Amino acid sequence: MATILRSAIRVMLLAVLSIAGPRTVVAHEVQPAISDVTVGDERIVIEITAALEPIIAGVDQSEVSDTDASPQASRNDELRALPPAALAAEFEAAWPGLASGITLRSGDMPLAPEIVDIEVPDIGDVAFRRDSAVTIAADLPSGDDPVIFGWDAAFGDLIVRQHGEGAGYDAYLTSGALTEPMPRTGVATQTLGQAVLRYVVSGFDHIIPRGLDHILFVLGLFFYSLNWRPLLWQISAFTVAHTVTLALATLGIVQPTMWIVEALIALSIVWVAVENIWSGGRDRIGWGRVAVVFGFGLLHGMGFASVLSEFGLGSHFVASLVSFNVGVEIGQLTVIAVAFLLLGLPFGEKPWYRRRVALPGSLVIATIAAYWVLNRIGLAGDLPYLT
């Protein structure tokens, strides 16, 4: 317990510096790749910034949120230790197979992308991911058919940006989705309805199935009390808070250091779960608990924004931002609904519900999240990753 408390104090102190600090990556967390697309009359050029190691290793990034949770984790770590030239050679050797996972076509004609350039950073701290830059290109057939681009879900989420004079198209692709048709003159467009649907689905996806930390936090709120008033106050405070920081961080007004935010998110889960053990089970809720949940909601909003802040959400900025938040809320309410149907409805009136369900559930949540705190500040790197 003393180690956990010291670690928590360290995280809290570092948090003071996090708001103005530079954006950094989390050790093994899966992050979306970013691609900038230039479509000309005769050629398309795509500049991709991504961690190449998990792609080469065959990590299915649609199934895990941390590369340590993959069966290919050791291969991924080996690739991280390679010097730039060696990693570039590994990528080129794997390219024929990887290229088959890329969808690139003009009209109905498939295109064959080729590697133009690979830039791999020098070896740094191998405990942290390194983002390389790969440029691929393909010749376009004659005519003016637009281009569609995307890649296999196993390669992970993909942010696509196409910019033209005075206009821009941005898409956040998940689960192997494809872009809208990108014209050779101007940029792709999407309707308001398409933007709303895409970002609602994306927001939901960030809770179920990918947001295990957010799921545990919401379950922590659920285990505090089955009475609807405490739950309503907590969910409302959490929703308002993460909506605020999601907007601020996406707009670039707040630029947190993400590994600190992720560690604090884990710490917030520990706090909520431990407080359930100390003072849960009440029909009323104090303002202190609501204030704490609100504060932690601010952190979770920054976690959501770590993805959206990479791009401008296209021409439907406000609608896309709101839609993403709606998707997040639907995901959170789904977690609450499932927990109520499986636990609250059949067992909530039992005299032993708190002793046999709420307390053990909170203890499990606190244990997992305490490990995450240590893992995210680099104090548990030699231990197996918990999923």
N, C-alpha and C positions, 0 to 999 in steps of 0.2 A: 504493500500500500504506500509506503514511503517513497518508493521509486516512482509510482504513478503520480503522487502528489508533486514531487520534484519536477517531473516531466510536464505536468499541467502548468506549474508556475513558469517554467521555461517557455512554454507555448504562449501563455498570457503576456509575458514580457515582450516576446517577439511580435505579438499582435499589434503592439503600439506602433511598430515600424512598418506594419504590413500595408496600410492604406496607401501610403505614398511610395512604397517600394516597387521595384521592377517586377514584371510578371515572370514567374519561373514555372518550371514543370514539376509535376509530382513524380516520385521515383519510378514506379512501375505502372502507373495508371494509364489506361488506354485513352488516348486523345484523338480527336478527329484530324484527318489530313486536310490541308488547305491547297486548293488548286486555282491558279489564275489562267484563264483561257483567252487566247487571242485567235479569232476566226478571220482569216483573210479570204481573198477571192480564190486562191489556189492552195492554201495550206492552213492547217490548224496547229497551233503550238500551245502546249499545256505545261505550265510550270507547277510542279507539285512539291509541297513541303510536308514531309512526313517522317516518322521513325521507320526506317527500312528494315530494321532487325526483326520485328515481329512478323512483317510481311514475308520476308525471306524464310523465316523459321516455320511458317505455316500456322502461326497463332490465329485461331478463329476469334477475331476481335468483336464479332457480333454476339459471342457467347460469354465473354468475360469482361469485367471492368478493370482488371489488373492482370498484367502478363504473368505474374507469379502464380496465378490460378490456372494457367494453361498447362497441358501435358508437355508442351514444347518450351516451357520456361527455361530449362537449362540450355537448350539450343539458342534461345533468344539472348541469354546472358553471355554465351560464348561469342556471339556476333557483336555484342556491345564492346567486347574487349579487342576487336580487330582494329588495326590502323585504317585510315581512310581508303587507301588504295586497295587493301584486301577486301573491305566491305563492298566497295564499288564493284570489284571483280565478282564477288558472290552474287550481287544483284544482277549483274549482266549475265551470269551463268543461269540464274533462275528466271530471267526475263521471258523466255519462250513460254514457260508455264504460266507466269504471272500475266502476260499479255492476253492470254485466253480469258482471264477474269475481268478484262476491261471491255466495256461496251462503248464503241465509238463508231458512229455511222452518219452518213450524209444521205438523207432521204431513206431509201431502202437498201443503200449500198454500205456494207461494212467496210471500215477503214482499218488499215494495219499500222498501228503506231510503232515508231522506232525510237530508241533512246538517242537523244541529242547530246545530253550532258548530265553528269552526276557530280555533285559537290557534297562531300562528306566531311563534317567537322573533325578536328583532331580528337583523340581519345581524352575525355575528361574523367569525371567521377562515373565509373561504370555502373554505379547504383542508380544513376539517373538516365532517363531516355535522352537520346540526342536526335535532333531533327535534321535530316539531310534534304537537299534540294535536287530533284530529278526533273529534267526537261525532256518531254516526249513530243513527237510531232508526226503528222501524217499528211500526205498529199490529198487534196480534195478533187473529186471528179468535176468535169465541166458542168456548167449550169449554176443555179443559185439555190440549190436545196440546202436548208439549214442543217446544223449538226446537233446530234444528241450524244451526251456523254454521261458515263457513270461507271461504277465498278462493283465487283462482287461484295456481298455483305461481309464476308470473312475478312476483307481488308480493312474493315472498320467504317466509321462515319466519314463523310466527305463533304467539305465545304467547297462550293464552286463559285467563283467570282468571274463575271465577264463585264468589262467596263468599256464604254464608248464615249463619244463626245457628249457630255452633259447628261449621260444616262448610265445606269448600272443594273446588273442582274446578279442577285445573290441567292444561292440555294443551299440549304442544309439537308443533305441526302443521308437517309438511314435505310438499313435493311435492303441494300442493293437498288435503291430508287434511282431514277434517271432524271436528267435535267429537262427543262422545257426545250423545245427546238431553238437553238442559238443561230440567228441569221448571220450571213456574211457581211451584211451592212447593218449597223446598229447593234442592239443587244436583245436578248430574249425577254419576253414579257410573260407575266402570269396574271390571271384574273384575281380579283379579291377573294373569290370563293376558293380558288386553288391555294392561295397563300394561307387562308384561314385553316383549311383542312390539313395542309402539310404541317403547320406549326402546332395545331392541336395534337396531332398524332405524335409529333416529335416531343412535345411536352409530356404527354402520357408515357412515352417510351423512356423518358429520363427518370420516371418513377418505377414503372413496371415494364420490363423486368430489370432495368439497369441500375436503378437507384437504391441499392440495398441499404446504404447509410440513411437515405431519406426515409425509406420504409421503416427502418428500426426506430428512427426518431418519432415518426407518426404513431407507431405501436407503443412507444414510450408514453405518448400523450394518452393513448387509449387505455393503458393499464393504470393510469392515475385514478380514474373513477369511471364507473359505468353511467353515472348520472349525466344527463344530457347537458346541464348547465356548465359544469367544469369543462366538458369536452368542447362545447360550442365556444366558450371563451378562449380556450387554448388554440383551437383551429383558426378562429378569427384573427387572433393576435399573430399567429404564425403566417397566415396568408397575407395580411397587410404588410408585415415586415419584409417577407421575401419578395413581394411585389415591388416595394420601394427600391431595394438594392438591386433587384434584377434590372429595373429600368436604369438606375444610375450607373451601374457597371457596364451595361450594354451601350449606353451613350458615351462611355469613356470618362464620365465625371469622377467615378471612383475606380481606381486601378489597384486592386489588392494583389498581394503576393500569394499565389494560389496554393502553394504547399502549406503555408501557414493557415490559410482559410480551411483547407481540407482537414488539417489536424484539429482546428478548433471545432469544425463540424462534428468530428468524432468525439471530442471532449464534451460537446453539448449533449450528445446522446448518453454519455456516461452520467452527466449531471442529472438529466431528466429521469433516467432509470433509477439512480441512487435516491433521488428525492421521492420517487414513487415508494421505495422501500421504507423511507423515513416517515413520510407524511401522507401517503396516498390513501385511497379508499374513502375520501370525504365526499359529502354531498355538495359542499360549497368549496370555492377555490379562492385563495387569497390573491391580492394584487401583486404580491411578490412573485408568485409562480407565473402569473400572466406576463409580468414585465420580463422575467427570465426567458420565457418562451418567445416573446417578441424580439428580444436581443439575439437569441439563437436563430430566429427566422431571418434576421438581417444577414447572418453568416450563410445560411442555406441559399439565400437569393444570390449571393456572390458566387456560390458553387454552380448554380444554374447558369449564371451569366458568363462563366468561364468559356462556354461554348459560343453563346450568342455574340459576345463582344468581339469575336474574330471577324465579324462582317456586319454590314449595315442593314440586313433584313430586307433589302430591295426597296421597291417603290411603295410597298404597303407596310411601312415601318411600324406604325402604331398598331395596325391590325395584326401583324405578325407577332409583335411583342405580346399583345393581349391574348392572342390565340395560344401562344406557347404557354402563357401563364394559366389559361383555362385548361389546357391539357395536363399541366402539373396538378391543378386542383382536382380534376377528374381522377387522376392516378391516386392522389392522397385519399380522396373520399372512397375510392374502390378498396384501398387497404383497410380503411375503417369499417366499411361494409362487410368485407370478408371476415375480419376479426370479430365483428359483432355476431355474424351468422354462425361462425364456427365455435366461438367461445362465450360471448356475452349472452346470446339468446338461450342456448341450452344450459349454461352453468351459472349465469350471472346472479340468479336468485338463491343459489346454494349458499349455505352459511360458510362453506369452506372455499368459496371462489377466490377470495383475496389470498388466503394462505397457500392454496394449491395451484392457482393459475396466475394471478396478477404478480405476486411476489417472485415465484420462480421465473416467470417470463421477464420481469424487469431485471432480475439477476443475470440471466443469460444475455440480455441486451447490453447490460453494463460491462460484462466480461468481454464480449466481442468488441465493443467500442473502445474499451481500455487498451486492448491489443492494437486497434487501429491507431490510436494516439501514438503509441510507441513506434509503430511501423512507419507512420507518416512523418515523424521527426527523426527517423533513422536509428532508433534504439532497439529495433527488433528485426533487423535485416536478415539475421541468420535463422529466424524462425519460419515455419511454414506459413503461407498466406491462408487466412481464414475466409471462406466464401459463405 
